[in-house]
Amino acid sequence: MLGAQHVDAVAHLLELVPDLLDLVLPALRGMADLTPELDQLTERFDSVGQIVEGLPGAQRLRRRGEEREQDAADEQQPV
């Protein structure tokens, strides 16, 4: 059952919402402005990845990297 103190706490939180929005909205707007640039960056990384995969020995390096990641994950798991 909710007591008076719970209702007061919820009311206080609701009073804080406008101040929180004032803090968060500028950051969200800035992130929205970066979206096209991030898409372009992602495309470039994909292109670089395709080029690297075409290099001789790239598959061997990838397998070694996967093996190292698996070894590190195995070491972190408790026995």
N, C-alpha and C positions, 0 to 999 in steps of 0.2 A: 504494500500500500504506500502511496506517495504521501510524504509529509509536507508541511509548509516549507521546510528548508529545501526540499527537492524542487518545489515549484519556484521558489526564489532563485535557486541556482540556474534553472532553465531560463527564467526571465532575464537573469543577468547575462547568460550566454547569448541570448537573442539580442540584447542591447549591444553586445560586442561585434555582431556580424557586420554592420556597416563599416566599422573601423578596420576589420579584417579584410573586407573587400577592397577598401582604399589601398591597403598594402599589397594585395595580391594582383589586382587588375593590371597595374602597369607592367608587372613581370609577364603576365599572360599575353598582353598586347605585344610586348617585345619578342616573345617566343613566336607569336603568330607572324611577325614580320620576318623571322628567320626561316620559316618553312620553305619558301622557294629555294633559298640558298642551300638548305640542308638536302633538298631533293637533288639539286645539281651536284652537291658533294657526294651523295650516295651513288649517283650515276658514274661519277669519275672513279670512285673506289671500286665499283663493279668492273669498270673497264680495265683498271690496273690489275685487278684480280684475274681477269681473263688472260691478260698478257702474261702475267707471272705463271699461270697454270700451263701456258704453252711452252715455257722454257724447259730445256732438257734437265731432268733430275727433280723437277718440281713435285712430282707425285711422291718420290722417295722422301723429300723434305717434309711433305705434309704428313706422311705416315710416321716419321720420326717425331714430329710435333705432337701428333695424336697419342703416340706411345708415351711421350713424356707427360702429357696431360693426364693420361690414365694412371701412370705411376704416381703422380702427385696426388690424384684423387684417392688412390688406394692407400697412400701413406696417411692421409687425413682421416680416413675412416677408423673408428675405434675397433679394437680387436675383440 
